[in-house]
Amino acid sequence: MTAVNLLEELRATGALLEGHFLLRSGLHSRQFLQCALLLQHARLASRVCGALAERVRPLSFSTVLSAALGGIPVGQELARHLDRRHIYTEKEGSRLFLGRFTISPDESLLVAEDVVTTGGAVREVMAAARRAGGRIAGIACLVDRSPEPIDFGVPFFSLLRLPIEVFPPDRLPEDLQKIPAVRP
């Protein structure tokens, strides 16, 4: 699976949306990636996540830790392809935390996410893992849509780098000012 193939699959499954979106970060965008629309197709999800698994295979880690909610199917498939344990964070309000799973002291983890925009959710997952005594070996996502590359301090892998323009609420372009924002 190449970046071009993934972009084609995102379009074919309707996962690449156009309009005016209010993102979790509070920023606005003309495009939104709803990877669940791609990941609902089990064989396609397996193929896409299998390609991502090959990219992270050289890393040394025992557990895949997903960000709730979008990262869970990605993490499950990565763990299956790599024969590793999979755990995930849970969401309470806007906060991500480790609820039903434990991490051993110094356990090495790969953080899995579907889409990274600002890196906020990934940083929350990393912080939760570190509070529990875990060590982050790397981060893997299907799509890195960050406007600028993000340095998480560990290796960061994605199948597709698709920088999508984002805007703070007080600097919306004229075309977006005319369209009501949708919170996907």
N, C-alpha and C positions, 0 to 999 in steps of 0.2 A: 504494500500500500504506500503510494507516494503522496506528497502534499497535494499534487494536482488531483489524484484520485479521490482523496479525502474531500477536497473542495467540491468536486463533482458530486460526491455522495451527499454532502451537506445540502447542496442545492436540490438534488433529486428527491431527497426525503422531506424537503420543506423545512429543514433545520436552520437555514440561513434566512432570517426574516428581515424585511425592510419596513421602515416607518419611523416613529419617534418613540424611543424607549428610555425609561428612567431606570438606570442600573442600580444594583445593590449598593454600589459605592456612592450613589447620589449624583453621579455624572449622567449625562444624556448622550444618546447615540442614534444614528440613523439605521444602524443594523444591530441585530441581536442573534446570537447563536443559541438555539434551543436544541442542544445535543440529544435530549431525550427522544426527539423525533427520529433521530438516526439510530440511537441505541435500542429503541423498541424492536428493531429487527435483529433477532438473536444471532443469525449467521453473520450479518454485516458487523454487528458489535464485536463478535469474536474475531473477525478478520482485521478490523481496525485496531482493536486492543492487542491482538497478536503482533501486529507490526510495531506498536509502541513497546511491547514486552521485549522485542528483539533489540530495541535501542537501549533499554535499561539493563539488559541481561548482564553486562560486565560489572555492574555495581554489586557490592556485597551488602545484603540486607536479608532479614528473616521474615519481615512482615510488611504488608502493604496496608497503609492507613489512608482511608478516603475521607474527603470532606463531604459532609451531608449537604445536600441531597444528591446533587448532580454527579459527584465523584464516585458514588457507591457502585453503579454498574461498571464504571471504568476500573475501579479497584478490584472488584470481584473477578472481572475477566483477566486483568493483569495477574492476579494471584493464581488463577487457574492455569494460565499459560506458563507461569514460572514455578508452579507447585509450591506456593508459599501461603502462609496464613493471611487472611484478610480481616481487618477490623475497620470500624468507621466512627467518626464523630457524630454527635447528635446536635440538634438545634433547639435551643430554648430561647424564645424571643429572637433576637438577632445574634445571639452568642453561640459559638460552637464549643462543645466540650466532649470529653470522653466519658460516656455514661456506663454502658454495660460491659466494657472490655477493660482489661488491665494490660499494662506494659511492664515487662521485666526491667530491672535496672540495667542501663546501657544497651537495651534492645535496639537493634538497628532497623530503621523504618524507611520505606519509600512512600512519600506522600503522593496520592493520586487525585486528580481533579479532571473534570471534563473541559472547562474553559478557564483560562486565567486572563483577567483584564487588568486589575490593579495589584493583584497578589494578596489582597486583604484576607480572604478566606484561607489561603494557603498559609499565611503567617499565623492566623489563629490556630490552625491545625498543628503547625509546628510548635507553637507555644504550649498547647495542651499536651502534646507528646513529651516535650522537654520537662514540663512540670511533673509528669508521671515518671520521669527518669529515662525516657527514650532518647535516642540519638538519630538525627535525620541524615540519611545517606544520600538522598536526592529527591527530586520532584519530577513527576511525569504528568503531562496533560495531553489531551487530544489537540486542542487549539490554544495557542498563545496569541491572544488578540490585543495584548498590551500595546499602547501607542509607542512606548520606548521599551527596550529590553530591561527586564527586572533582574537584579542580583539578589538572590536569596541566600547567598553564602554557601550553597551546596550545588552540585550539578543539577541543571534544569533541562529537561527533555520535552519536546513537543513534536507531534507529527506534522503540524501546520502552523506556521507563523503568519498570522493574518491581522496586521495592525489595523484596527478600526478606529476611526476618529471619534473622540469623546469630547464632551463640552461641559464645563461647569454651568450650573443653572443660571448664573448671571451673565454668561457669555454665549447664549444660544444664537446660532445663525438664524437669519430671517425666515428661512423655509421651515425650520423646526418650531419657531415661535407661533406659526400658523396652524400647527398640528397638535392636538392634545397628546400628552405623553402617556404611554402605557407602561405599567410596571409588570414585566413578564413573570 
